Amino acid sequence: MKTLFNLRALIVALGMSALASQAQEVFKIGLILPMTGQQATTGKQIEAAARLYMAQNGDKVAGRKIELIIKDDGGMPDAAKRIAQELVVNDKVGVLGGFGLTPLALATAPIATQSKTPMVVMAAATSIITEASPYIVRTSFTLAQCSVAMGDWAPKNGIKRVVTLVSDYGPGIDAERFFKERFLLNSGQVVESLRVPLRNPDFAPFLQKVRDLKPDALFVFVPSGAGAAVMKQFLERGMDKAGIKLIGTGDMTDDDQLNDMGDGALGVVTSHHYSTVHPSAVNKKFVDAFKKANKGMRPNFMAVGGYDGMRVIYEALKNTKGGQGGGDALLAAMKGQIFESPRGQIFIDAQTRDIVQNIYLRRVEKKDGELYNVEFDVIKEVKDPGKTK
Ligand code: VNL
């Protein structure tokens, strides 16, 4: 009788410890980012933002300890895909995140689909990405969202003849197309569309051509990290003095580099979803904490994509009691999330899994001796205009 009793107690104890260990089982989030190479600043910003989110919100959600794994893809699609496979198979991550460039997100999409792992795209911004896998959710933006806003603003502000200059890959082609379509509707004229290579671009010959064409403005999209080079060459060639205005999406006047671009950047108007000086209490708190944790570094739009991406993951974990039901349940809990981001109110459209957000028009101004993108107009709740379905 006594041994039977003890056996029972043992079984109960074993059962309880199994439950407890399940609750304590680590939930792994694998971020694949360009930490080296041309887009290293994007990796650095997103990593800093993800770590800040965890520092502020704890490393436990619904009783599960969160482990953040950061892997460097060097900006290479093959590497991103291989790393994703390893993270899913060996590390058993519950969510993939990051994706600093469109080709990296597209290369990884099949892994998300096959393994039913939610994939949170925190940076890449070509419209088509969310259609590459039903497991993709996006917290960054799309170039189509931003470019349409500029296609409306420019012609109302005396800009009638434009040359476009974009990086020759997904987001650049979207920017060119969506700017042009809207600009033409508004009776604008695109006199030339130039595309520069993504890798090691030399802007000089392109800018010379623009100078010869003498448009009212040059519309530019280059990815985060490349804006300073465009600005430098634009100014060195005296294009501003020749009466050519510089406009584009906010990737060019990236907060990560803007302050080092010099006073020549003053007055440049861009359209984008985030500025370091977005005037809200939530943003002020975010920026102060980010700077404090990162030796004064300003958060840029990449950081915000990473920070909000972590929030989407944390909330999904809360709503599924720590990820019960696996990838499909987490994905379902990511869809339809709505909250105030440092950029303003955002919404993850349950149908498209893409972000709906405000797009701001901003002008580079000097405040307290530093250059900032100061918002002066807003188009509210912009859905991605680039969806094919
Ligand atoms: C992309 C789009 C990358 C916008 C960016 O910076 C950017 C992309 C690295 O989709 O590849 O600013």
Boltz pocket constraint, residues with backbone or C-beta under 6 A from the ligand:
constraints:
  - pocket:
      binder: B
      contacts: [[A, 39], [A, 42], [A, 100], [A, 101], [A, 102], [A, 103], [A, 123], [A, 124], [A, 125], [A, 126], [A, 170], [A, 171], [A, 222], [A, 223], [A, 224], [A, 225], [A, 251]]
      max_distance: 6.0
